[in-house]
């Protein structure tokens, strides 16, 4: 029994040794295969990486750009199994040694990228027939620096000058492309006071197809989303621009170049600018808005919460201006441009719009009359001012609604005058500078001090310093504007009802004349000639006449007599514009109505005589 058990032990031991030996053999075999596979993969990937790197260099060397800009990268890494491709530390920079004169004249571009990642690339197609098919491309840690030597930046101007046929053949298909967190800077070498920077650019492209042969080129893009944050442009000699965010969305975009020429199209294009700020050249105003959105499918440009705000105080503003100048403070709730030629607007070739709508807003105007008028300045009327704009402009119609205007004037005697015009609706037709043989039409309606309703029509000639006007003031109480009138002149209105005021007139370059029918009753006015100030508006002589004359308290004076209709004539203050001339004309008409001159008295006597007969 003992011998048998020893024999069995020996057999089991032999089998165990054989099993262990077999496992060791398999281990070595598998390890060997794994090492071969790994080394083979490393070898293949290394060779493919080298081939891809060389291929990229070959393709780039066939382009015209390669003569002016170098394309360098640190390392190319290929994964044959997954189809992954990574390119590290890419740089695109000008070749200054052989093209120094060109870059000194035109400007240059520098691009640095930390990494380019491509997913599921068909490496064999790329190496053999220049076909690039990729599921996704991601650009990371991109920095772009632009050096500009002239007002127009043209780092690729040489592309327009090439004389030989481009032999490069490409077929590129990319499902998704991403550029994340890129930054830009623009330096003006010609003007060191100029600086621009752009931070956090994100770009997403979907379904990109690029095909090119010796004569044919096509680029198709299913969708593009661009988001750019913190745009800053500073220029001490010109405008400063700041934009919090810029968004662009484009769908179904394509460009085709053939023997017939270049064709391009897109289905939808939406541009959104968030919180733009523009500081004027003199650094006096900040022009801003909450957003600017352009939807090309409907061809509507919308600006919300736009503002023109002074950056300095009223006192500082008056101090920096030698002559009287108006300080403005404007807010508009919404502005819409309908039917705009956006391409010419983007390149600032001109403003061509079918209709402009402004809805809701406040306009504040301030002037300090301590400063003298500029007696050498002769303002043209509105039509001539528009026609003299250097850039082409054409707006068929402008409509502004629900606008309040606040006028504040500091008189030369130190006292403050003020008047408000509320709920204004303004319509302007034919704003243009193409032909002088046309007219500019304006219509404004609203309420003075939110109490006295009015409207006025003005028709300007583009060809001459000439315009006509007509309007009406409807039934209201004069006492509702008593405070405003007393702030401009030492006049107290105790009572008075306006039944109706109708007027019309014409204005040449130097004067205005017209007629007025001012119907009123129960007029009771007190003039305080001893009250200091306000004498600049009306002469002391005129105030004395009014104070010591029995005014006509009603028009008509009785129900049996006809209403007075007067004629007026005023000379233009040549250093002031058309609004001052209209206001001056209406004040003269009102004065003639309550205190007629000899000519109007004679005219009224003839009218009464004719009525009695």
C-alpha positions, 0 to 999 in steps of 0.5 A: 500500500505504501508503494502505491501511494508513492507512485501516485504522488510521483504521477501527480507531481509530474502532471503538475510540473507539466501543467505549470510548464504549459502555463509558462509557455502560454504566458511567454507566447502571449507576452511575446505576441503582446510585445510584438503587437505593441511594438508593431503598433508603436512602429506603425503609429510612429511611421504613420505619424511621420507620414501624416506629418510629411503629408501635411507639409506637402499639402501646405507647400503647394499653396500660395500662402506657404511662400509668405507664412510658415506652418510648424508643429511640434509633434503629430500623434496617430492612433491607427486603431481608433483613427485618432489624430493629434497635432501639438504646438501648432504655429502659423507665422510670417516668413519675415526674412524673404518678405519683410517689405510685404509685411512692413507694408501690409501687416501680418498674422500670427497664430499659436495653437496648443493642440488640434484633435481629430476623431475617427480620421481615415488616415489611408485616404488622407495619405493616398488621395488627399481625402480628409474625412473626420467625425470631429475636430477640436482646436484648443488653446488658440492665440491669434496676434494681428499686426496692422500697419495701415487702416485696412488690414490685408495680411493675405493680399498676395492671394489676389495677385497670384498668376499661376494655377493652384495645383492643390487637390483636396476633399475634406469632410468634417462632421463637427468642428470646435474652437474653444476659448481662443483669444485675439489681439490686434496691434497697430504698428503705425499708431501705438495709441490703437489697440484691440483685443478679443477673448474667449472665442468659441466656434462650432461648425457642423457638416463641413465639406470642402472640395478643390481641384485645379479649377473648381472650389466648393465649400458647404457648411450645414451650420455655424455657431460663433460666440465671442466675448469681451471685445475691446477696441481702444483708440485715444484718437478715435472711437472706443468700442466695447462689446460684452458678447457677439453671437453668430448663427448661420445655416446651409452656407455654401461657396462655389467657384468655377469658370462662371465665377463665385456664387454663395448662398445661405439659408439663415443668418442671425447676428446678435451683439450683447451690451455694445458700448461706443465712446465718442472720439471726444470722450463726451458720450457713451453710446450703448444698447442692451442688444443688437440683433439682425435676422436675415431671414426676415431682414430686420435689425432690432436695437433694444434699450439704446442710450446716448449718455454723457460721460461728463457733467453739465458744468464740465460740458459747458467748460470745454465748449467755447460757444453755446452747444447742446448737451444730449441725453437719449434713451430709446426702448426699441429701434427696428430697421426694416428692409435694410441693405445689411451688407452695405451697412456692415461695411459702412458703405451707406445706410439703405433702409425701407423703414425705421421704427422707434418705439418709446424713449426720452430725449433730454436737451440742455443748453447754457446761454452763458456761452456766446453763440458762434456768430460764424456758424450758419446752420443749414436747414434739415434737408441740406444737413442730410444731403451733405452727409458724406456716406450715402443714405436712403430711408423711405420712412421713419416713425417714432412713437411715445417719445418725451422731450425735456428741454432745459436751458440755463439763461444768461441771468442764471435762472433755469427755464424748462419745458416738456413735450410728451407722447410725441409721434414723429414721421419722416418721409424720404430721408436721402442724399441722392437727388436734390429734386426731392422733398423731405416731409416731417409730421410731429404730434404730441402734447406740450407739458402733457396737456396741450395737444398739437401737430405740425407738418413741415415740408423741406426742399433738398435743393433750397434753403426753403421749407413750408409748415402748417399745424394746429393746437387743439382745445386746452387750458393755458394755465397748464403751461403757466409754469413753463412760460414763466420760466422763460419770461416774466409773464404770469397766466392767471386764466385762458382757454385755447379753443383752437390755433391753426397756422401755416407759413413758409421760411426762406434762408433769412426770414419766415412769414405766415398766417395764424388763427388763434381762437381763445377766451378769458385770457388773463395775463400779468407781466412783471417788468420789475422781475429780474431776469428773463428779459433776454426773451422779450425786450423791456420795451415790448413787456412795457407795452403789454403791461400797459395795454388792455389786451384782447381777452377773447378771439372773437371778442363777441359771438357776433364778430368774426375771429381775427386771423393775423399775418406775421413776419419774423427775421431769422436768427442766422446763427440758429436752425429751423426749429428756432425759426418755427418757434419764433414764428409761432410766438410772433403769431400769438403776440399779434393775435392778442396785441395786433400791429397796425397792419393786422388791425387794419385788416381786421377792420375791413373784415368787420366792415364786410361782415356787417354789410 
